[in-house]
Amino acid sequence: MFLNDIDGMHVSSCRLLLTFSASFLLIFSGCVSVDSTPGPTPPSSGKISLSEADSQAIGRKIWKNECNGTVEGLTSWNNGEDFPSLGIGHFIWYVKGRPGPFDESFPKLIAYTKQRGVTMPRWLGEADGSPWKTRAEFLAQKNSPQMKELRNFLANTVSVQTGFIVQRLERALPKMKAATANENDRKRLHDNFYKVASHRNGVYALIDYVNFKGEGVKAEEKYKGQGWGLRDVLLEMKPTSGGISSVNEYSEAGKRVLQLRIANSPPARGESRWRAGWMNRCESYKHGV
């Protein structure tokens, strides 16, 4: 699975303080203007800092996108895939000894959760790969005590999972620039990232897409040489002046990139079935949380 493949659901020296909703402070490193009243000088860490309330709000929006907002959707194993997808971001968990070409994010989430000092089921903290070996086994145990315990844990750690997704966004830009050979493209990628981030809707849009389709830096995640990650969307953008105009163009660029993915995909995957959901998701970036 390429993070989420289900319909309707997968720097410079100055500092910027972004305001996202009434109480939500996001601190980025970069020289861009923001569509809100300036706040105090942010610390030099360049970190995105979310309140608990806003982490919950963003997390629930992602949960709705990925899992229709249902508790049952927090534990999924899609038909035709070799692994379960878990949590609000449908994080991939491979069976031990059966790695795949895509980023295995669920073990990283568990490690992040441990670092945050969050209590989790003992079996989950000790697991070495997915305990379910096949989709049939996974579905047969969907109402088992273990599966219910897992869903309850995931439903009660929305803000932690959001923090993990935000951490991935923070680490995405250097990785995307490193994967871009052309100097002009690197500058355009950097500038477009901060233009989108200069509006509160854009912050959510960046967080959501990097979770939805990844950074776009893996050679395996391409069809006919064309990728569909965040890097590809930022480079697909037409020139904009920043603020909401950049968010709107980012939304349209995402649609174009995903349309190209569908056109280039192997016919056997039947990716056109996800078109409507993917287009709706990109359109939602114009409206924010």
C-alpha positions, 0 to 999 in steps of 0.5 A: 500500500502507498500509505493510503490507497482506499477510496474516500479516506492513503532554511533561512535564518529568520523565523516564522510564527504561524497561527493555526486556528485561534489557539494553535501555534506552529513554529517553522524555520523560514522567511515567509509571511503569514495571514494572521497577526504576528506573535512573539518571537519564536524559539530557535528550535524551528519545531511545530508546536501544537496544543493538545486541543489542536493535535486532537482536531487535526488528528480527528480530521486525518482519522476521518480522511483515512478511516471514515472516523470510525473506531473499526477503521483504525485496524484495517487490512486492505484486499490485495495487500500483504500487511495491516494498516493501523491507526489514524494514518493507516500506518503500515505494519509488515509481517516479520520476514516479509518486508515490502518496498514501502515505508513501514511506519507503524513500528516507528509510531510505537517507538515514538509513543514509547518516547512520549512515555505513553502506556500501551498494551504489553504485547504491542510494545514487545511485538516484532512484526505484525502478529497476524500473518494473513489477511484472513487471519486478521479478519477472523480476529477482528473482534478478538480481545487483542484487536479490541485492545489495539483499537481502544489504544489507537482511539485514545492516542489521537494526539500522539499519532498526530505528533508522530505525523507532524514529526514526519513533516518536520523531517520531510523538507530536508529529505525532499531537497536531498532527493532533488538534483536540480538547484532551481528545483530545490529552491522552488520546492523550498519556496513552495513549501513555505508559501503553502505553510504561510496559511493555516489551511496549508499547514494542515494540507502539508501534514495530511498529504505527507501522511497520505502519500509520503515525501516522494523520495523513494525510487520504488514509489513511482510509475513510469518514472513519475512519483506522487509524494509531497515533493512531486506536488510542490514541484508541480505547483504553478507560480503563486504569491503565497497565502491562500492562493498557494494553498489553492494551487497546492490543492490543484497540483495534488489533483494533477499529480494523483490523476497522473498516478492513476493514468500511469498505474498498472491496470491490474491495480484498478486505481481509478476506483480511488479517484473520487476520494483522492480528488475530494481529499485534495479539494478539502485542503482549500478549507482546512480543519 
